[in-house]
Amino acid sequence: MSRRKDSFRLWDRKGRIRPLMIKYLLQIVRIPFIRDVTTMQIGRLVMIASSFLASILYVRFLGLAGYGEYSVVLAYTGTVGLLTNLGQQATTLTFFAEAYGRKDYTAQTRVLYYYVLTSAGAALLLILLAFTSPMITKQIYGQTAIGTLASLVFASSIFELPFTFISIVLQTTREIRTLTILENTKNLLQICIAVGLLMMGFGVPGLIASSLITAACFSLIGIMLYPRLRRRHGLPEFRSALCSGDLPHFWQYTKDGAWIAIDKSLGNLYPNIFLFTFSTQVSPAVVGLLRLGMKLADLPASFVLSSISRLASSAIPVMVGKGKNSLRSSLLRLTKHTATLHVGISLLAALIIPPLLPLVYGPNFQPAVYPFLVILFLNVSLAFHAIATPILRISSKIHIAAILNGIATLVGIGLFFGLGTLMQPLWSLYIALTVYHCIIGLLFFPVMKTLDQMSQKDGLRLVH
C-alpha cells in the first residue's frame, strides 16, 4: 500500500523529481488543448502584467479627476456601443471552428461571407454612433466633451474588425503562438503610445487616441497576414466568399448570431451598465474608484478564465464536429478544474491587493478596496460560464443564456434605482450585483440538460 502511495508523489526521498512523474507531466503538456492553454496563459501573464503597469501609469498621469472622466467615457461607450454588436465575432468563431473541424470548405466560405456582411453592418452602426454621441451625452451629462471622446472609441472599434477575424482564424487553426505574439505586441504598442501621449500632456484624449492608432496599425497587419494563413490551411478567399454567398445559410447564422449578440451584449452590460447608471448618480471621481475596484477584481478571471474561455469557444465546437466521445464527463472535469484554479487565485488576490492598492495607486484610491473585495467574491461564478457558453452556442440554445441575462440585468437595474431612496448608491449597487449573479447562476440547470442530450446523441452514434 505504501509503495502505491509513493508512486504518486512528485518527489522521492532524496528530494529529486520522480521519473514517473516527469513522464506523466510531459504527457499532460503534449495534450494539444493543455499546450495551447499554457502558451496562451504565458502570453496572458505578459498582457496582465503590462496592463497592470499601464493602469498605474494612467492613474498617476490622470489623477483621480482625470481617471474618473476616462471611466465615464468607457462606461458610456461600453453600454451604448453594445447596440453595434451583431454577434459576428462569437458566431464566426463557433461555426468557423466547427466547419474547420469537419474540413468543410463550403461551410467555411458561408461563415466568411456572413462575417464580412455583418461586420459591414456593425461598422455603419459605429459610424452613426460616432456622429450622434456628442448630442446624446449632452442630454445625459450636460456636456459634449464625453461624446467627442466616445467618438474616438467607436472609430477604434471599426478598425478592430479585420484583426478580430485574423484572431478567429489563428485560434481555429491552433496557431496559438502567433496569436499570442500578435496580441501582446498590440497591447504593448498601445501602452507605449498612450504613455508617450500622456507625458506630452494630451490627457484623456491622448489615452483614447492610442487605442485608435494601434487598432489601425494591426488592422493592416491582419489584412496582410490572411493570404499566408489561407494558403497554409486551405481556407477560402474573401473574393470567392463574397461571390458565392449563400443567403439561406446567412440568415441561419444571423438567427443564431442574433441570440449570441443578445447574450454577449447583455453579458457585456455587466459591469458597464452598472457603471453607467452609477455615473448618473455620483461624481466622476467616485465612478473612477468603482471602476478601479472592478478592474482589479477582474484580474483573477483574466489570469485563469480568459485563455480557457477563448480556447473552449473553438475547441468545444471542434470536439462536437468530430463526434468526441464522453463529452459530458470531459466538460464537467474541465469545469471543475477551472473553478478550482479560479477560486485559488481569487483568494490569493484578496490577500495581496488590498494592502498594496494605496501604495501603488496612491492614498486617494484607498476606497477602491471595498468594491474590489465585493466584486472579487461575486466573480467566482464566472468559472462555470467560461465553459457553459460555448456549449449553449454550439447546441443553438444560447437564447436561454440571453433571456437569463436580460432578466438579471433588468432586475439588477431596477433594484439599484429602487433602493437608491433607502440607502447610499454604493450599497444599493452591491445588492443589485449580488442578485444579478444569483439569477445568472440558474444557467446551471439548462446546461446540464443540454450535456445529457449531447451525450445521448453520442451514444446513438456509437450504436449505429
DRENDO-1510 file (C-alpha; in Angstrom, 1 decimal, always signed):
<recs>
REC; n; res; u; v; w
REC; 1; MET; +0.0; +0.0; +0.0 .
REC; 2; SER; +2.8; +2.4; +0.9 .
REC; 3; ARG; +4.5; +1.7; -2.5 .
REC; 4; ARG; +1.3; +2.6; -4.3 .
REC; 5; LYS; +1.1; +5.9; -2.4 .
REC; 6; ASP; +4.8; +6.6; -3.1 .
REC; 7; SER; +4.3; +6.2; -6.9 .
REC; 8; PHE; +2.0; +9.2; -6.9 .
REC; 9; ARG; +4.5; +11.5; -5.1 .
REC; 10; LEU; +6.2; +14.2; -7.1 .
REC; 11; TRP; +9.5; +14.0; -5.1 .
REC; 12; ASP; +11.4; +11.0; -3.9 .
REC; 13; ARG; +13.1; +10.7; -0.5 .
REC; 14; LYS; +16.3; +12.4; -1.8 .
REC; 15; GLY; +14.4; +15.4; -3.0 .
REC; 16; ARG; +14.6; +14.6; -6.7 .
REC; 17; ILE; +11.6; +14.6; -9.1 .
REC; 18; ARG; +10.4; +11.0; -9.7 .
REC; 19; PRO; +10.9; +9.8; -13.3 .
REC; 20; LEU; +7.3; +8.5; -13.4 .
REC; 21; MET; +6.0; +12.0; -12.5 .
REC; 22; ILE; +8.3; +13.6; -15.2 .
REC; 23; LYS; +6.8; +11.2; -17.8 .
REC; 24; TYR; +3.3; +12.0; -16.5 .
REC; 25; LEU; +3.8; +15.8; -16.7 .
REC; 26; LEU; +5.3; +15.5; -20.2 .
REC; 27; GLN; +2.2; +13.5; -21.3 .
REC; 28; ILE; -0.1; +16.3; -20.0 .
REC; 29; VAL; +1.9; +19.0; -21.7 .
REC; 30; ARG; +1.7; +17.1; -25.0 .
REC; 31; ILE; -2.1; +17.3; -25.0 .
REC; 32; PRO; -3.0; +19.9; -27.7 .
REC; 33; PHE; -5.6; +21.7; -25.6 .
REC; 34; ILE; -3.3; +21.9; -22.5 .
REC; 35; ARG; -0.4; +23.0; -24.6 .
REC; 36; ASP; -2.4; +25.8; -26.2 .
REC; 37; VAL; -3.8; +26.9; -22.9 .
REC; 38; THR; -0.2; +27.0; -21.5 .
REC; 39; THR; +1.0; +29.1; -24.5 .
REC; 40; MET; -1.9; +31.5; -24.3 .
REC; 41; GLN; -1.5; +31.7; -20.5 .
REC; 42; ILE; +2.1; +32.7; -20.8 .
REC; 43; GLY; +1.1; +35.4; -23.2 .
REC; 44; ARG; -1.8; +36.3; -20.9 .
REC; 45; LEU; +0.7; +36.8; -18.0 .
REC; 46; VAL; +2.6; +39.3; -20.1 .
REC; 47; MET; -0.6; +41.1; -21.0 .
REC; 48; ILE; -1.9; +41.2; -17.4 .
REC; 49; ALA; +1.4; +42.5; -16.1 .
REC; 50; SER; +1.7; +45.2; -18.8 .
REC; 51; SER; -2.0; +46.2; -18.3 .
REC; 52; PHE; -1.5; +46.4; -14.6 .
REC; 53; LEU; +1.6; +48.6; -15.0 .
REC; 54; ALA; -0.4; +50.7; -17.6 .
REC; 55; SER; -3.3; +51.2; -15.1 .
REC; 56; ILE; -0.8; +52.5; -12.5 .
REC; 57; LEU; +0.7; +54.9; -15.1 .
REC; 58; TYR; -2.7; +56.1; -16.3 .
REC; 59; VAL; -3.9; +56.8; -12.7 .
REC; 60; ARG; -0.6; +58.6; -11.9 .
REC; 61; PHE; -0.7; +60.8; -15.0 .
REC; 62; LEU; -4.5; +61.5; -15.0 .
REC; 63; GLY; -5.2; +61.8; -11.2 .
REC; 64; LEU; -8.5; +61.0; -9.6 .
REC; 65; ALA; -10.5; +63.5; -11.6 .
REC; 66; GLY; -9.0; +62.6; -15.0 .
REC; 67; TYR; -9.3; +58.9; -14.4 .
REC; 68; GLY; -12.9; +59.5; -13.3 .
REC; 69; GLU; -13.6; +61.2; -16.7 .
REC; 70; TYR; -11.9; +58.4; -18.5 .
REC; 71; SER; -14.1; +55.9; -16.6 .
REC; 72; VAL; -17.3; +57.8; -17.5 .
REC; 73; VAL; -16.3; +57.7; -21.2 .
REC; 74; LEU; -15.7; +53.9; -21.1 .
REC; 75; ALA; -18.9; +53.3; -19.1 .
REC; 76; TYR; -20.9; +55.2; -21.8 .
REC; 77; THR; -19.2; +53.5; -24.8 .
REC; 78; GLY; -19.3; +50.1; -23.1 .
REC; 79; THR; -23.1; +50.5; -22.7 .
REC; 80; VAL; -24.3; +52.3; -25.8 .
REC; 81; GLY; -21.7; +50.5; -28.0 .
REC; 82; LEU; -23.4; +47.2; -27.4 .
REC; 83; LEU; -26.1; +48.3; -29.9 .
REC; 84; THR; -23.5; +47.7; -32.6 .
REC; 85; ASN; -22.8; +44.1; -31.5 .
REC; 86; LEU; -24.4; +41.9; -34.2 .
REC; 87; GLY; -22.8; +38.7; -32.7 .
REC; 88; GLN; -20.5; +38.2; -35.7 .
REC; 89; GLN; -17.3; +37.5; -33.6 .
REC; 90; ALA; -18.8; +34.7; -31.4 .
REC; 91; THR; -20.9; +33.3; -34.2 .
REC; 92; THR; -18.0; +33.2; -36.7 .
REC; 93; LEU; -15.7; +31.6; -34.1 .
REC; 94; THR; -18.3; +28.9; -33.2 .
REC; 95; PHE; -19.3; +27.9; -36.7 .
REC; 96; PHE; -16.0; +28.5; -38.4 .
REC; 97; ALA; -14.3; +26.3; -35.9 .
REC; 98; GLU; -16.9; +23.6; -36.4 .
REC; 99; ALA; -16.6; +23.7; -40.2 .
REC; 100; TYR; -12.8; +23.6; -39.9 .
REC; 101; GLY; -13.1; +20.6; -37.6 .
REC; 102; ARG; -15.2; +18.8; -40.3 .
REC; 103; LYS; -12.8; +20.1; -43.1 .
REC; 104; ASP; -15.9; +21.5; -44.8 .
REC; 105; TYR; -14.6; +24.2; -47.2 .
REC; 106; THR; -18.1; +25.2; -48.3 .
REC; 107; ALA; -19.3; +25.8; -44.8 .
REC; 108; GLN; -16.1; +27.9; -44.1 .
REC; 109; THR; -17.0; +30.0; -47.2 .
REC; 110; ARG; -20.5; +30.6; -45.9 .
REC; 111; VAL; -19.3; +31.7; -42.5 .
REC; 112; LEU; -16.7; +34.1; -44.0 .
REC; 113; TYR; -19.5; +35.6; -46.1 .
REC; 114; TYR; -21.6; +36.0; -43.0 .
REC; 115; TYR; -18.7; +37.8; -41.1 .
REC; 116; VAL; -18.0; +40.2; -43.9 .
REC; 117; LEU; -21.6; +41.4; -44.3 .
REC; 118; THR; -22.3; +41.6; -40.5 .
REC; 119; SER; -19.0; +43.5; -39.9 .
REC; 120; ALA; -20.0; +46.0; -42.6 .
REC; 121; GLY; -23.3; +46.5; -40.8 .
REC; 122; ALA; -21.6; +46.9; -37.5 .
REC; 123; ALA; -19.2; +49.5; -39.0 .
REC; 124; LEU; -22.2; +51.6; -40.2 .
REC; 125; LEU; -23.8; +51.5; -36.8 .
REC; 126; LEU; -20.5; +52.6; -35.2 .
REC; 127; ILE; -20.2; +55.5; -37.6 .
REC; 128; LEU; -23.7; +56.6; -36.7 .
REC; 129; LEU; -22.9; +56.4; -33.0 .
REC; 130; ALA; -19.7; +58.4; -33.5 .
REC; 131; PHE; -21.6; +61.3; -35.1 .
REC; 132; THR; -24.5; +61.3; -32.6 .
REC; 133; SER; -22.6; +60.7; -29.3 .
REC; 134; PRO; -21.9; +64.4; -28.6 .
REC; 135; MET; -25.7; +65.1; -28.8 .
REC; 136; ILE; -26.5; +62.1; -26.6 .
REC; 137; THR; -24.0; +62.9; -23.9 .
REC; 138; LYS; -25.2; +66.5; -23.9 .
REC; 139; GLN; -28.6; +65.2; -22.8 .
REC; 140; ILE; -27.2; +62.7; -20.2 .
REC; 141; TYR; -24.3; +64.6; -18.7 .
REC; 142; GLY; -24.9; +68.1; -19.8 .
REC; 143; GLN; -21.6; +68.3; -21.9 .
REC; 144; THR; -20.5; +67.2; -25.3 .
REC; 145; ALA; -16.8; +66.5; -24.4 .
REC; 146; ILE; -17.6; +63.0; -23.3 .
REC; 147; GLY; -19.4; +62.3; -26.6 .
REC; 148; THR; -16.5; +63.6; -28.6 .
REC; 149; LEU; -14.1; +61.3; -26.8 .
REC; 150; ALA; -16.6; +58.4; -27.2 .
REC; 151; SER; -16.5; +59.0; -31.0 .
REC; 152; LEU; -12.7; +58.2; -30.9 .
REC; 153; VAL; -13.6; +54.9; -29.1 .
REC; 154; PHE; -16.2; +54.0; -31.7 .
REC; 155; ALA; -13.7; +54.8; -34.6 .
REC; 156; SER; -11.2; +52.5; -32.9 .
REC; 157; SER; -13.8; +49.7; -32.8 .
REC; 158; ILE; -14.2; +49.9; -36.6 .
REC; 159; PHE; -10.5; +49.4; -37.2 .
REC; 160; GLU; -10.6; +46.3; -34.8 .
REC; 161; LEU; -12.9; +44.3; -37.2 .
REC; 162; PRO; -10.2; +42.9; -39.6 .
REC; 163; PHE; -7.8; +42.0; -36.7 .
REC; 164; THR; -10.7; +40.3; -34.9 .
REC; 165; PHE; -11.2; +37.9; -37.9 .
REC; 166; ILE; -7.5; +37.1; -38.0 .
REC; 167; SER; -7.6; +36.3; -34.3 .
REC; 168; ILE; -10.5; +33.9; -35.0 .
REC; 169; VAL; -8.6; +32.2; -37.8 .
REC; 170; LEU; -5.4; +31.8; -35.7 .
REC; 171; GLN; -7.4; +30.4; -32.8 .
REC; 172; THR; -9.3; +28.0; -35.0 .
REC; 173; THR; -6.2; +26.7; -36.8 .
REC; 174; ARG; -4.4; +26.3; -33.4 .
REC; 175; GLU; -1.7; +28.8; -34.3 .
REC; 176; ILE; -1.8; +30.0; -30.7 .
REC; 177; ARG; +1.8; +31.1; -30.5 .
REC; 178; THR; +1.4; +33.5; -33.4 .
REC; 179; LEU; -1.9; +34.8; -31.9 .
REC; 180; THR; -0.2; +35.3; -28.5 .
REC; 181; ILE; +2.7; +37.2; -30.0 .
REC; 182; LEU; +0.4; +39.5; -32.1 .
REC; 183; GLU; -1.9; +40.3; -29.2 .
REC; 184; ASN; +0.9; +41.0; -26.8 .
REC; 185; THR; +2.7; +43.2; -29.3 .
REC; 186; LYS; -0.6; +45.1; -29.9 .
REC; 187; ASN; -1.1; +45.6; -26.2 .
REC; 188; LEU; +2.4; +46.8; -25.6 .
REC; 189; LEU; +2.4; +49.2; -28.6 .
REC; 190; GLN; -0.9; +50.7; -27.3 .
REC; 191; ILE; +0.6; +51.2; -23.8 .
REC; 192; CYS; +3.8; +52.8; -25.2 .
REC; 193; ILE; +1.8; +55.2; -27.4 .
REC; 194; ALA; -0.5; +56.1; -24.5 .
REC; 195; VAL; +2.3; +56.8; -22.1 .
REC; 196; GLY; +4.1; +58.9; -24.7 .
REC; 197; LEU; +0.9; +61.0; -25.3 .
REC; 198; LEU; +0.2; +61.3; -21.6 .
REC; 199; MET; +3.8; +62.5; -21.0 .
REC; 200; MET; +3.3; +65.2; -23.7 .
REC; 201; GLY; +0.2; +66.4; -21.8 .
REC; 202; PHE; -2.6; +65.1; -24.0 .
REC; 203; GLY; -4.5; +63.6; -21.1 .
REC; 204; VAL; -7.7; +61.6; -21.7 .
REC; 205; PRO; -7.9; +62.3; -25.4 .
REC; 206; GLY; -4.3; +61.1; -25.9 .
REC; 207; LEU; -5.1; +57.9; -23.9 .
REC; 208; ILE; -8.1; +57.1; -26.1 .
REC; 209; ALA; -6.2; +58.1; -29.3 .
REC; 210; SER; -3.6; +55.5; -28.6 .
REC; 211; SER; -6.2; +52.7; -29.0 .
REC; 212; LEU; -7.3; +54.2; -32.3 .
REC; 213; ILE; -3.7; +54.3; -33.7 .
REC; 214; THR; -2.9; +50.8; -32.5 .
REC; 215; ALA; -6.1; +49.4; -34.0 .
REC; 216; ALA; -5.4; +51.0; -37.4 .
REC; 217; CYS; -1.9; +49.5; -37.5 .
REC; 218; PHE; -2.9; +46.0; -36.6 .
REC; 219; SER; -5.9; +46.2; -39.0 .
REC; 220; LEU; -3.3; +46.5; -41.8 .
REC; 221; ILE; -1.2; +43.6; -40.4 .
REC; 222; GLY; -4.3; +41.4; -40.3 .
REC; 223; ILE; -5.2; +42.1; -43.9 .
REC; 224; MET; -1.6; +41.3; -45.0 .
REC; 225; LEU; -1.4; +38.1; -42.9 .
REC; 226; TYR; -4.6; +36.3; -44.1 .
REC; 227; PRO; -3.4; +35.3; -47.6 .
REC; 228; ARG; -0.5; +33.4; -45.9 .
REC; 229; LEU; -2.9; +31.7; -43.5 .
REC; 230; ARG; -5.3; +30.9; -46.3 .
REC; 231; ARG; -2.6; +29.0; -48.3 .
REC; 232; ARG; -1.3; +27.2; -45.3 .
REC; 233; HIS; -4.6; +25.8; -44.0 .
REC; 234; GLY; -6.7; +25.7; -47.2 .
REC; 235; LEU; -9.1; +28.5; -46.1 .
REC; 236; PRO; -11.5; +30.3; -48.5 .
REC; 237; GLU; -10.7; +33.6; -50.2 .
REC; 238; PHE; -12.7; +36.7; -49.4 .
REC; 239; ARG; -13.5; +37.2; -53.1 .
REC; 240; SER; -14.8; +33.7; -53.5 .
REC; 241; ALA; -16.8; +34.0; -50.3 .
REC; 242; LEU; -18.5; +37.2; -51.5 .
REC; 243; CYS; -19.2; +35.9; -55.0 .
REC; 244; SER; -20.6; +32.6; -53.8 .
REC; 245; GLY; -22.6; +33.9; -50.8 .
REC; 246; ASP; -25.4; +31.7; -49.6 .
REC; 247; LEU; -28.3; +33.8; -48.3 .
REC; 248; PRO; -30.3; +30.9; -46.7 .
REC; 249; HIS; -27.3; +29.9; -44.6 .
REC; 250; PHE; -26.5; +33.6; -44.0 .
REC; 251; TRP; -29.9; +34.1; -42.4 .
REC; 252; GLN; -29.4; +30.9; -40.3 .
REC; 253; TYR; -26.1; +32.3; -39.0 .
REC; 254; THR; -27.8; +35.6; -38.5 .
REC; 255; LYS; -30.5; +34.0; -36.4 .
REC; 256; ASP; -28.0; +32.2; -34.2 .
REC; 257; GLY; -25.9; +35.3; -34.2 .
REC; 258; ALA; -28.8; +37.4; -33.1 .
REC; 259; TRP; -29.2; +35.3; -29.9 .
REC; 260; ILE; -25.4; +35.2; -29.4 .
REC; 261; ALA; -25.3; +39.0; -29.9 .
REC; 262; ILE; -28.1; +39.5; -27.4 .
REC; 263; ASP; -26.4; +37.1; -24.9 .
REC; 264; LYS; -23.0; +38.8; -25.4 .
REC; 265; SER; -24.5; +42.3; -25.2 .
REC; 266; LEU; -26.4; +41.5; -22.1 .
REC; 267; GLY; -23.4; +39.7; -20.6 .
REC; 268; ASN; -21.1; +42.7; -21.5 .
REC; 269; LEU; -23.6; +45.0; -19.9 .
REC; 270; TYR; -22.0; +43.7; -16.7 .
REC; 271; PRO; -20.4; +45.7; -15.3 .
REC; 272; ASN; -20.7; +48.6; -17.9 .
REC; 273; ILE; -24.5; +49.1; -17.4 .
REC; 274; PHE; -24.0; +49.4; -13.6 .
REC; 275; LEU; -21.1; +51.8; -14.0 .
REC; 276; PHE; -23.2; +53.8; -16.5 .
REC; 277; THR; -26.2; +54.0; -14.2 .
REC; 278; PHE; -23.9; +54.7; -11.2 .
REC; 279; SER; -22.2; +57.6; -13.1 .
REC; 280; THR; -25.6; +59.3; -13.4 .
REC; 281; GLN; -25.9; +59.4; -9.6 .
REC; 282; VAL; -22.4; +60.3; -8.4 .
REC; 283; SER; -19.3; +62.3; -9.3 .
REC; 284; PRO; -16.8; +61.1; -11.9 .
REC; 285; ALA; -14.2; +60.6; -9.1 .
REC; 286; VAL; -16.4; +58.1; -7.4 .
REC; 287; VAL; -17.0; +56.3; -10.7 .
REC; 288; GLY; -13.2; +56.1; -11.1 .
REC; 289; LEU; -12.8; +54.5; -7.7 .
REC; 290; LEU; -15.5; +51.9; -8.6 .
REC; 291; ARG; -14.0; +51.2; -12.0 .
REC; 292; LEU; -10.6; +50.6; -10.5 .
REC; 293; GLY; -12.0; +48.2; -7.9 .
REC; 294; MET; -13.8; +46.3; -10.7 .
REC; 295; LYS; -10.8; +46.3; -12.9 .
REC; 296; LEU; -8.6; +44.8; -10.1 .
REC; 297; ALA; -11.4; +42.3; -9.2 .
REC; 298; ASP; -11.2; +41.1; -12.8 .
REC; 299; LEU; -7.5; +40.1; -12.6 .
REC; 300; PRO; -8.1; +36.5; -11.4 .
REC; 301; ALA; -10.7; +36.0; -14.2 .
REC; 302; SER; -8.3; +37.5; -16.7 .
REC; 303; PHE; -5.5; +35.3; -15.4 .
REC; 304; VAL; -7.4; +32.0; -15.4 .
REC; 305; LEU; -10.7; +32.2; -17.3 .
REC; 306; SER; -9.7; +34.3; -20.3 .
REC; 307; SER; -7.5; +31.8; -22.0 .
REC; 308; ILE; -9.6; +28.8; -21.1 .
REC; 309; SER; -12.8; +30.5; -22.3 .
REC; 310; ARG; -11.3; +31.5; -25.6 .
REC; 311; LEU; -9.9; +28.1; -26.3 .
REC; 312; ALA; -13.1; +26.4; -25.2 .
REC; 313; SER; -15.0; +28.6; -27.6 .
REC; 314; SER; -13.1; +26.9; -30.5 .
REC; 315; ALA; -12.2; +23.5; -29.0 .
REC; 316; ILE; -15.7; +22.5; -27.9 .
REC; 317; PRO; -17.2; +23.1; -31.4 .
REC; 318; VAL; -14.3; +21.1; -32.9 .
REC; 319; MET; -14.9; +18.3; -30.4 .
REC; 320; VAL; -18.6; +18.2; -31.3 .
REC; 321; GLY; -17.8; +18.4; -35.0 .
REC; 322; LYS; -15.5; +15.4; -34.7 .
REC; 323; GLY; -18.0; +13.5; -32.6 .
REC; 324; LYS; -15.9; +13.2; -29.5 .
REC; 325; ASN; -17.0; +10.5; -27.0 .
REC; 326; SER; -17.5; +11.1; -23.3 .
REC; 327; LEU; -18.2; +14.8; -24.0 .
REC; 328; ARG; -20.2; +15.3; -20.8 .
REC; 329; SER; -17.6; +13.9; -18.4 .
REC; 330; SER; -14.8; +15.7; -20.2 .
REC; 331; LEU; -16.6; +19.1; -19.9 .
REC; 332; LEU; -17.6; +18.6; -16.3 .
REC; 333; ARG; -14.0; +17.7; -15.5 .
REC; 334; LEU; -12.8; +20.8; -17.3 .
REC; 335; THR; -15.3; +23.0; -15.4 .
REC; 336; LYS; -14.2; +21.5; -12.0 .
REC; 337; HIS; -10.5; +22.2; -12.7 .
REC; 338; THR; -11.3; +25.7; -14.0 .
REC; 339; ALA; -13.3; +26.6; -10.9 .
REC; 340; THR; -10.6; +25.3; -8.6 .
REC; 341; LEU; -8.0; +27.4; -10.2 .
REC; 342; HIS; -10.2; +30.5; -10.3 .
REC; 343; VAL; -11.1; +30.2; -6.6 .
REC; 344; GLY; -7.5; +29.7; -5.5 .
REC; 345; ILE; -6.2; +32.7; -7.4 .
REC; 346; SER; -9.1; +34.9; -6.2 .
REC; 347; LEU; -8.2; +34.1; -2.6 .
REC; 348; LEU; -4.6; +35.0; -3.3 .
REC; 349; ALA; -5.7; +38.3; -4.8 .
REC; 350; ALA; -7.9; +39.1; -1.8 .
REC; 351; LEU; -4.8; +38.8; +0.4 .
REC; 352; ILE; -2.3; +40.6; -1.8 .
REC; 353; ILE; -4.1; +43.5; -3.5 .
REC; 354; PRO; -5.8; +45.4; -0.5 .
REC; 355; PRO; -2.6; +46.3; +1.3 .
REC; 356; LEU; -0.8; +47.2; -2.0 .
REC; 357; LEU; -3.5; +49.3; -3.6 .
REC; 358; PRO; -2.9; +52.6; -1.7 .
REC; 359; LEU; +0.8; +52.1; -2.0 .
REC; 360; VAL; +0.7; +51.6; -5.8 .
REC; 361; TYR; -2.1; +53.9; -6.9 .
REC; 362; GLY; -1.9; +56.5; -4.1 .
REC; 363; PRO; -3.8; +57.1; -0.9 .
REC; 364; ASN; -6.7; +58.8; -2.7 .
REC; 365; PHE; -7.6; +55.4; -4.3 .
REC; 366; GLN; -7.8; +53.5; -0.9 .
REC; 367; PRO; -11.7; +53.4; -1.0 .
REC; 368; ALA; -11.4; +51.2; -4.2 .
REC; 369; VAL; -10.6; +48.3; -1.9 .
REC; 370; TYR; -14.2; +47.8; -0.8 .
REC; 371; PRO; -15.8; +47.4; -4.3 .
REC; 372; PHE; -12.8; +45.2; -5.2 .
REC; 373; LEU; -13.5; +42.7; -2.5 .
REC; 374; VAL; -17.2; +42.6; -3.2 .
REC; 375; ILE; -16.8; +42.1; -7.0 .
REC; 376; LEU; -14.0; +39.6; -6.5 .
REC; 377; PHE; -16.3; +37.4; -4.4 .
REC; 378; LEU; -19.2; +37.6; -6.9 .
REC; 379; ASN; -16.9; +36.9; -9.9 .
REC; 380; VAL; -16.3; +33.3; -8.6 .
REC; 381; SER; -19.4; +32.2; -10.6 .
REC; 382; LEU; -17.7; +33.2; -13.9 .
REC; 383; ALA; -15.7; +30.0; -13.9 .
REC; 384; PHE; -18.9; +28.0; -14.8 .
REC; 385; HIS; -19.9; +30.4; -17.6 .
REC; 386; ALA; -16.5; +30.1; -19.3 .
REC; 387; ILE; -17.4; +26.5; -20.2 .
REC; 388; ALA; -21.2; +26.8; -20.3 .
REC; 389; THR; -21.4; +29.5; -23.0 .
REC; 390; PRO; -19.7; +27.5; -25.8 .
REC; 391; ILE; -21.9; +24.5; -25.0 .
REC; 392; LEU; -25.1; +26.5; -25.5 .
REC; 393; ARG; -23.8; +28.2; -28.6 .
REC; 394; ILE; -23.0; +25.0; -30.5 .
REC; 395; SER; -26.3; +23.4; -29.5 .
REC; 396; SER; -28.2; +26.6; -30.7 .
REC; 397; LYS; -29.6; +27.2; -27.2 .
REC; 398; ILE; -27.8; +30.4; -26.4 .
REC; 399; HIS; -31.2; +32.1; -26.2 .
REC; 400; ILE; -31.6; +30.6; -22.7 .
REC; 401; ALA; -28.5; +32.5; -21.5 .
REC; 402; ALA; -29.7; +35.6; -23.3 .
REC; 403; ILE; -33.1; +35.5; -21.6 .
REC; 404; LEU; -31.5; +34.9; -18.1 .
REC; 405; ASN; -29.0; +37.8; -18.8 .
REC; 406; GLY; -31.9; +40.1; -19.7 .
REC; 407; ILE; -33.9; +39.2; -16.6 .
REC; 408; ALA; -30.8; +39.6; -14.4 .
REC; 409; THR; -29.9; +43.0; -15.9 .
REC; 410; LEU; -33.4; +44.4; -15.6 .
REC; 411; VAL; -33.9; +43.1; -12.0 .
REC; 412; GLY; -30.4; +44.5; -11.0 .
REC; 413; ILE; -31.0; +47.9; -12.5 .
REC; 414; GLY; -34.5; +48.0; -11.0 .
REC; 415; LEU; -33.1; +47.2; -7.6 .
REC; 416; PHE; -30.4; +49.8; -7.9 .
REC; 417; PHE; -32.8; +52.6; -8.6 .
REC; 418; GLY; -35.5; +51.2; -6.2 .
REC; 419; LEU; -33.1; +51.0; -3.3 .
REC; 420; GLY; -31.5; +54.3; -4.1 .
REC; 421; THR; -34.0; +56.2; -2.0 .
REC; 422; LEU; -33.4; +53.9; +1.0 .
REC; 423; MET; -29.6; +53.7; +1.1 .
REC; 424; GLN; -26.4; +55.1; -0.4 .
REC; 425; PRO; -25.9; +54.4; -4.1 .
REC; 426; LEU; -22.9; +52.2; -3.5 .
REC; 427; TRP; -24.8; +49.8; -1.1 .
REC; 428; SER; -27.7; +49.6; -3.5 .
REC; 429; LEU; -25.2; +48.7; -6.2 .
REC; 430; TYR; -23.8; +45.9; -4.2 .
REC; 431; ILE; -27.2; +44.4; -3.6 .
REC; 432; ALA; -28.1; +44.7; -7.3 .
REC; 433; LEU; -24.9; +43.0; -8.4 .
REC; 434; THR; -25.5; +40.1; -5.9 .
REC; 435; VAL; -29.0; +39.5; -7.2 .
REC; 436; TYR; -27.7; +39.7; -10.8 .
REC; 437; HIS; -25.2; +36.9; -10.2 .
REC; 438; CYS; -27.7; +34.7; -8.4 .
REC; 439; ILE; -30.1; +34.9; -11.4 .
REC; 440; ILE; -27.3; +34.2; -13.9 .
REC; 441; GLY; -26.3; +31.1; -11.8 .
REC; 442; LEU; -29.6; +29.5; -12.8 .
REC; 443; LEU; -28.0; +28.8; -16.1 .
REC; 444; PHE; -26.5; +25.6; -14.5 .
REC; 445; PHE; -29.8; +23.6; -15.0 .
REC; 446; PRO; -30.3; +24.1; -18.8 .
REC; 447; VAL; -26.6; +23.5; -19.4 .
REC; 448; MET; -26.7; +20.1; -17.5 .
REC; 449; LYS; -29.8; +19.1; -19.5 .
REC; 450; THR; -28.0; +20.1; -22.8 .
REC; 451; LEU; -25.0; +18.0; -21.9 .
REC; 452; ASP; -27.2; +15.0; -21.2 .
REC; 453; GLN; -28.9; +15.4; -24.6 .
REC; 454; MET; -25.5; +15.6; -26.3 .
REC; 455; SER; -24.3; +12.5; -24.5 .
REC; 456; GLN; -27.3; +10.6; -25.7 .
REC; 457; LYS; -26.7; +11.6; -29.3 .
REC; 458; ASP; -23.1; +10.4; -29.0 .
REC; 459; GLY; -24.4; +7.1; -27.6 .
REC; 460; LEU; -26.8; +6.6; -30.6 .
REC; 461; ARG; -23.9; +7.4; -33.0 .
REC; 462; LEU; -21.8; +4.7; -31.5 .
REC; 463; VAL; -24.6; +2.2; -31.6 .
REC; 464; HIS; -25.2; +2.8; -35.3 .
</recs>
